[in-house]
Amino acid sequence: MTAKIQYLDKTIYAGLLLFAFSLPISIALTNIAWIGLLSAAATKIIIDRNTLVRTNLDRPFFWLLAITAMSTLTAVDPWSSFKEWRQISLITIYWLMVTMIKDEDQLKKIVYYFVVGSILVSLYGIMEYVLGLNMIDQVIISNPYSFMQDWPTTILRHLSLDHGRVIATRSHPLTFAEGLMMALCFVFCLGVFSESKTRRNRSWLVIIIIGLGLLFTYSRGPWIGAVLGLVSLIIFKPSKKTRLAVAAVLSTIPLMVYGINTITQGKRNSIVERIEKAKDWRTDGDSRERVLMWQSGRDMVRDRPLLGVGLGNIHKVYLQYKSAKAWHTGIENELHSNIVQIAVERGFLGLAMFIWALVVFFREGYRTLKSLPDNKPFLKAVTAGGLLSVVSFLGAGFTETTYNDSEVIMIFYFMMGMVMWIRHKAKVNDDTVSRDIAVFMDRDGTISEEVGYINHPDRFHLLKRSGKAVKLLNQNKIMAVVVTNQAGVGRGYFKEEMIGVVHKKMEELLAKEGAFLDAIYYCPHHPKDNCNCRKPKPGMMLQAQEKFGLDLTKCYVIGDKYSDVEYAHQVGAKGILALTGYGQGAYEFEKEQWSQGPDFVASDLFDAVEWIINQEMIRH
């Protein structure tokens, strides 16, 4: 069974890398990676049901799916609505990211592959712009190169602009632009938070490459989205350095626009003219049409306010609501605004669930960013990058239906998944954690089953309520620290590396229950070594005191042996005996010999933590 899970883990990791790399480049390759990931993940979940991780976004996403299902049943055409459920299934990308990423090293590789994919597709788009081949409705209308005259049309189309706009490997310039928009915000944060000058310089180069690709799409909605995303970093990270970085990027954009416009004048479409058309929507056909479509959408919602017309059903009713001034034929299935689109397709109930999910995401993301320590710059960068990307997605979604574009929504869930993985699996604390108090917990017999010396991770099993107990400490902002004697190393029963392997499994099992440890200390010495770290000597607690600035007289120790109680009393902490492991036998047959009894006797770790919480409530 272990070998099978290890094989699945390797397969899933390879799938995540392929998915991240292909995400900005190819919808076909992305779908292959996604379907493969789903199959491998489902197999792993069947084998080990503890694989799934619960997050605070589960509830709003569940209700969004439930409302969408009800909307499908009451749709104008339920079958047409049901066929659009592939779009809804993309939400599994979020759970794949949250559940299947194992550690920070894997996350770094995934981010690296995504950035490399974004760079390559941007360079491809820039090449299209430089070549200057043009097509309209899949027909090549401009090929200024004699050596390309005999090239097959299928090849030329992949090298051509679409109506003078860069399309690269995507189906539409807007789709390409929206992907680059989110990648730009993400890379910007990688540069801002990096402590390496070399990496910051590389980030600036990548920003220029992606920025050029984005400009050449001539897509105003994603331009606006990118600017909103970059500016929002000032809210998430209010500092002088942030303001300067944002100002530097925003001041570079006009220079790039006017520089490119001057160089390409008469040879390419005018970027300046494209921007200026947005000043007055009444004279700009595209802008005017969008407003008319929003008005039609408003009228649709009035007639079906709760559950809407159903996914993919707008074209079936649009002609009834179409403005006489609009030029659209009515076969389109989107209304160029996320808010209008969701309200029309799923009603106000569906829109409320979508907004609920966004509120939870931004709240959790902001808390994560605020609570991450300064020595975790990469996690800070990914968290901020995910937040900015979603802001840009929403900004562009004001004038475009970004939520209905599979190629874009995949990146949306990809970003959300990385942020929530950091929130729930990277041992993140709120900054309100009380850093002068900790609960020190013994491992074997207290957190895990007492099975003697653990020389293999398969021998390690959490006690029934241990995850719940540690999570309760996390929720109440009390540090959770493990202190354990591991004399098996000193006795030669196993190597010290095995302790790390077992502790990694312990943290993974706790993470599956939404819990984390703030620190782990162990003593590997033989009892005859007379070291200062072996309990009941206070060496490990003193290490924690020095590192975290703890007041040990306010701390607690929980263990299944009387030596753990002595351990607490030596430094003025409160000692709690758990009746798990050796605890019950020690309490029933040895308590008469104890010079000072425990401050509390608990049935298990969870019972002990509940008592501690009550004590802290009384103290405060």
N, C-alpha and C positions, 0 to 999 in steps of 0.2 A: 504493500500500500504506500509506504514512504517513497519507494522508487518511482511509483506512478505519479505521485504528487510532485516530486522533483522534476520529472519529465514535463509535466503539465506547466509547472512554474517557468521552466526554460522556454517552452512553446509560447506561453502567454507573454513573457518578456520580449521575445523576438517579434511577436505580433504587435505589441505596443510600440516598439521602435519603428516597424514598418508603417503602422498607422500614423504615427507622428510625422514621419518623413513624407508620406504620400498625401497627408491632409491638405497642404497648400497647393499640391501639384495635380493630382489625378483623382477624380471621383471614382473611377473604376477600380483603381488599385486600393483606394481607401475602403471601398465597399468589401473587397476581398479580405483585407486585413480585419475589418470590423466583424464580418461574418465568421471568420476563423477564430477571432478572439471570443466571440459569443459562444461558439461551440466548445472551445477549451475551458472557458470560465464556467459554463453550465456543467461540464463534466467534473470540474474541481468542486463545485458547490454540492453536487450530488454525493461525491466522496466525503467531503468535509463541509457540513452545513455551517460551521462556524466561520467560513470564509467571508460571508457577507458582513458588511459593516453598516451600521445604522448612522444616519446623519440627520441634522435638523432640517434638511431639504426634503427628506422622504415624504413627510406629510403633505406639504403643498404640491409636490410632484404627483403624489398619489391622487389627490383630489382634482388636479388638473387633468389627469388621465380619466378619472371617473366622470367628470363633467363632459369631457370630449366624447366619451362613450355614450353618455345620455344624449348628447347633441347629435351623434351619429344615428341613434335609434329614431330620433324625431326629425331628422334632416328632410329637406325637400326631396332629395333622392338618396335614401340610405345606402344603396349599393355604391354609388359614386363616392359618398363620404367614406365608406369602409375601405375603398381602394386607396384612399389617401393616408391610411393608417401607417404606412411605411415611415412617413414623416414623424409620426408619434413615436415609433419604435427607436428612433435615433436618441431618445432620452437614455437608452441603455449605455450610451457612450459615457455619460456622467458616472453611472454606477461602475462601469469597467475601470475608469480612472481611479475612483475612490477606493475600490475594493482590490484591484489587481496590482497596483504599484506596491512593491514590498518595502522599499527604503529610499532614503534620500539619494543614494548613488544611482538607483534606477531612474528616479525623477530627473536627475541631472542629464542622463543620457537621452531621455525622452525629449527634454527641452532642447538639447543640442540638435537632435535629428529634426525637430520641428523648425528650428531656426535655419538650419542648412537647407531644408526644403523650401522655405520662404525665400532665401537668398537666390537659389537656383531658378525658381519660377520668376522672380523679379528680374534677374538678368536675362531670362528668355523674353520677358515682356519688353525690356529695354532694347533688345536686339530687334524685335518686331518694329518698334518705333523708328529705330535707325534705318532699317531696310526700307520702310515706307511703302511696302506693298499694301494695297487696300482692297477690301471686298465689301459688297453690300448684299445682304440676304444670300450669303454663300457663293456669290458670283464675283470672281476677280475682275475689278474694273481698272486697276492700276498696277502695272508691272514694268518699272523703268529699267530693268536689267536685262540686257540682250541675252546673257548666258543662262537666264532663267526662263526664257520664252518657251522652251520645249519641256520644261519640268511638268510632271503630272499635277493636275489641279488639286488633287487631294493633299499633296505635299505643300503646295503654295498656300493653301488655306490655313495651314498650321503656322505659316510664317507671316501671315497678313494681319493688318489692322481690320477691325470691324466698324464700318462707317467712320473710319479715321481714328478709331479708339483701340487701345491695346486690349487684347483679349487673352493672350498667352495660351495656357492649356485649358482654360475654362470655357463654359458654354455661353457666357455673356460678359461684356466689360464690367457690369455692375458686380457680378459674382466674384470676378477677379479682384476688383477694387475693395470689396468688403472683406475678403480674406486678408489682403495686404494691410488694410486699415487696422485690423486686430493684431496682426503680426508686428506692425510698426509700434503700437502702444506697448506690446509685450517686450520687444527688444529695447525700447527706450528705458524701461524699468530695469532690465538687466544691466544697462550701462550706469544708470543713476545710483544703484545700490552696490555696484561692484567696488571692492576695495583695491583692485588692481588697476593701475593706470593703463597698462597694456590692454586689458579687457575693455576698459572704458573707451579707449581709442578705436578698438575694433567695433564696439557697439555703434559708435558714430558713423563708421564706414558702412555698416549694415543698414543703419537708419537712412543714410543717403541713398543706398541702392534700392531699398524698399520704397522710400519716399518718391523716387523718380518713377518707379513702376506704377505707384498709386496716382501720381500726377498725370501720367500718360494715358490713364483710363478715361480722362475727361468726365469723371463721375462726381458730381457736386455733393450728393448725399454722403458718400464715404469720406470726402474731404472734410465735410463738417463734422462727421463722426470722429475722425482722427483728431481733429483740433479739440473737440470736447473731451475725448479720452485723455489727451495729454494734459490739458488744463486741470482735469479732475484730480491729478496727482497732488496738486497743491492742497486739496481737501484731505486726501488720505495721508499725506506726509507734509504737513505744514512746516517748512523750514526755508531759510534763505537759499540753501544749496538747491532745493527743489525748484524754487521760483526762478533762479538763474538758469537752471537746465531747461525748464519749460520755455523761458523767454528766448534762450539761444536757439532752440528748435523752431519756435514760431517766427522768429526774426529771419531765420534762414529760408523759410518757405517763400516769402515774397521775392527774395533775391533769385531763388531757383526758378520761380514762375516767369519773372520778367527776363531773366537770362535766357531761358529755353525759348521763350516766345520771340525774343529778338533773333536768336540763331536760326530758328525754324520758320520765320515769317515767310509766308508764301509757299512753303513746302509742306507744312502740316496744319491741322486745325489750330486755331488760336485758343490757348488756355485762358488768356485774359478775357477774350470775348465770351468764352463759356462761363466764366465767373460773373461777368457784368450782366449777363442775361437774367441772373437770379435776382437782380435789384427790384424788378417790377414783374411779378408773376402774370400780370394782365397782358403783357406784350411777349412773354416767353411761352410758347405753345406747351412745352412739357410741364412747366410749373402750373399753368392755368388748368391743364387737364387733370393734374393731381388734385387740385382744390375741388374741381367738379366731381371727381370720383369720391372724394371724402364726403361731399354733400350727399351723394347717392348712398354711400355706406351708412350715413346717419339715418337716412330714411328707412333703410333695410332693418337697422337695429330697432327702430321704433315699432316695426311690425312684428319682429321676433326677438324680444328683448332678453329672454332668459337663456335660451340655448342656441339661438342663432339659426342659420340656414344649413349648417353642417359643413364639414371640411370638403373643399373641392366643389362646392355647389354655387358659388357666387355667379359663375357664368350662366347658370340656369335661371337666375332671377334678375340679373343686371339690367337687361333691356327694359324691364318694367319700371326701373328707377333711374335709368340713364337720363342725364340732362340733355335738353335739345341742343345745347351749345357744345357738348362733348363730341369728339371725333372718333373715340374708340368704338369698335364694332360690337362690343359686348361679349366677345368670346374669351376675353382675358379673365383670369381666375384670381387676380390680386388687385388690391386697391391702393397700393403704394403707401402704406402706413401700417406698422405693426399693431398699433392700438385699434385702428379702424378694422383691420383685417381680423384680428382675434375676436373683437366684439361682434362682428357680422357673422363669422363662422361658428363661434361657440357661445355667443351671448355675453351678457354682463357677468354671469356666473363664471364662465371660462376666463374672461378678462380679469376678474377678481383673483382667481387662483394663480394666474400668471404674475400679477402684481405681488401677490403674497410671496411667491417663490423668489422674486427679485429682492423684496425687502429682507427676507431671511438671508439670502446670499450676501447682500451688501453688509448687513449687520454682522454676520459671522466673519466675512472677509476683513472688515474693519477691525474687529476684535482680534483677529489673528495677527494682522499687521501691527497692531498696537502692542501686542503682548510678546511678539518674537524678540529674543535678545539680540543685541547688536552683533554678537558673534555668529549670527545666522544670516548673513547678507543674501545668500542665494535664495533661501526660503522667503525672505522679505521681498526679494525681486520678483519671484514667481507669484506671490500673493498679490502684490501691487499690480503686476502685469496682467493677471487675470481680472482684477477689478477694473482696470483701465480698458481692457479689451471689451468687457461687457458694457461699460459706459459708451464706448464708441459704437458698439453694436446697436445700442438703444438710440444713440444720436442719429446714426444713419437710418435707423428704422422709423424715424419720424416722417421721412419722405419716401422710404422704400420698405417693401415687405420682406425684411431680412429673415424673419422667423419662419417663412415658408420656403426658403431656399436651402435645400438639403446640404449643399456644399458649404454654406455659411453656418447653418445651425450646428453642423458637426464640430466646427471650431468653437462655437459658443459653448457647447456642452463639454468639450475638451478643456477649455479654460476654467469653467466652473468646477469640473472634477478635480483639477490640480489644486485649486484653492481649498476646496473642502477636504482633500486628502491631507493637506498641511494642517488644517484645523483639527482633524479628528485622529490622525495617525502619526504626527510628527512631534508628539509630546509638547504641545503648545499650552501654555498657561495664560490666563488673563493677568494683566499687570496688577490686579487687585489682590493677588495671592499674598497671604500674610507670610512674609519671608523670615519672621523671627520665630516661627513655630513649625514643628514638623512632627509627624508620626513615624517612628522607626519600627519597622516590622521585620520579624524573623521570617525566613523563607520556608524551609522544610518543616512541615507540621503546622504552619500558621497560614501561609499563603497557599502552599501546595501540599499534596499528600506526603506523609512521612513514609518513605520506602527505603530508607537507608541511604548509602552513598549513591548519588546519581551520576553514573559514568556514561550516560547516553540520553539525548533529549527525549527519546520515546518513553523514558521512565518518569518524565516530569508531567504532572497533571495538577491543574488548579483545583483547590477545594471549591465546593459548590457555590459559595457566595463571595468568594474572594474578589472577583472582578467587580461585583456590585459594591463591595466595601471600598475598594480603591477609587472607583468612580464617585462614590459619595464624598470622599476626601477631596477629589478634584473639584467637585461641584461647590464645596464649601470653602474653597480657596486655602486648603491646608496642604502643606507639602507632604508627599508620600515617598518615604525613603526605605529601601530594603537594606538590612544589615545582617550578614549571614557568615557563620563559621564554615569553612570548607576544608577541613583537615584532610580530606581524601587526597588532596594534592601533596601535602606534606608526608602522608603515609605511603605515597606512591601508587594509589589506586587508579588515578587518572591524571592527565596533564592539565595544567592550568588553563589551556585554551578551551577545554571542555566547559569550564564555568561560563565563559562568554557565549558559547553555543547554547547552553541551557538558558541563560538569561535572555538571550535573543528570543528564544521560544516563549519564555515567560512574558516578555513585553508584547509579542505578537498576539498571544492569547488574551492578554488584558486589553489590547487595542481593539480586538474583535468585540469586546463588551463596552467599548467607548471609554476605557480607562487608561491612565498612563502613570508612570513613575517619574518622579523628579530626579532621583539619583539611586544608584546601587553601590554598596560597599561590601567587600568580602575579605575574609582573612584566610589565606591558603596554607597557613603554617601548621606544623605539628604541635600538639599541646605541650610537648617538652621543650619547644623552642623559646618559651617564655617571652613571646612577643607582646607588644603593647596594643595590638589591634584585635586579638582574639577575645571575644566576649567571655567573661563579664568585664574585662578591662575596657575602658571607654574610648580606645583609640579611634575607632571608626566614627563614633559620634563627634569626637573632637575634630576630625577631618571635615565633617559636614558643617560643624559650627564655624570653622575657619572659612570655608568656601561660601556659605550662605549667610553668615552673620546671625546665626540662631541664638536665641535665649534658651538654653537647655532646660532651665527650670520651668519653662512653659511647655516643654515637649512631652511626648508620650512614647512608651515602648510597649509593643505587643509581641508576645512570644508564647511558646507552648512548654517552656521550661522555667524553673525558678531562677536559673542563671540570667534569664532575660529580665526578670523583676529586679534582681540585684543590679544588673546592668543599668537600669533606669535610676535606681535609688542612689547610685554612686555620684551622679551628676545633678541630683535634685529633681529629676523628671518623675513622672507618674508611671508606675509599672502595672501592666495588665496581663493576666494569665488567660490564655485561650485554652479551652478544654478540648481542643483538637490535637492531633499528633500524640505527643507524650503528656499533654496537659492534664487530661482527666486522671490518669494514673498518679501523676505527681501530686495533684491536689488531694486525692483521696488517701494516699498512703504516706505522703511526706510532709504535709503541711504543719504537723505538730513540731517538726524540727526547724521550721523557718524562723529566723530571728525577727524578720519584718515581713508581714504578708503583702500580697498584691493590693494595689489601690482599687482594683475591680477584677472580678472573675467573670469572663465572658464565654458564652457557648461557642462562639467562633469569631473570626475576624470581623465580620459584618456587625455582630452584636457589640464588639469592642468599639468599632468606629462610631456606631450610633451613640454609645455612652459618651465618647469623646466630644461629639457634636453637641450633645446636651450640656456637657461641662463647659464648653466654650460659650454657649448661649447664656449660661448662668454668669460666667465670668464677665461677659460684655454687657 
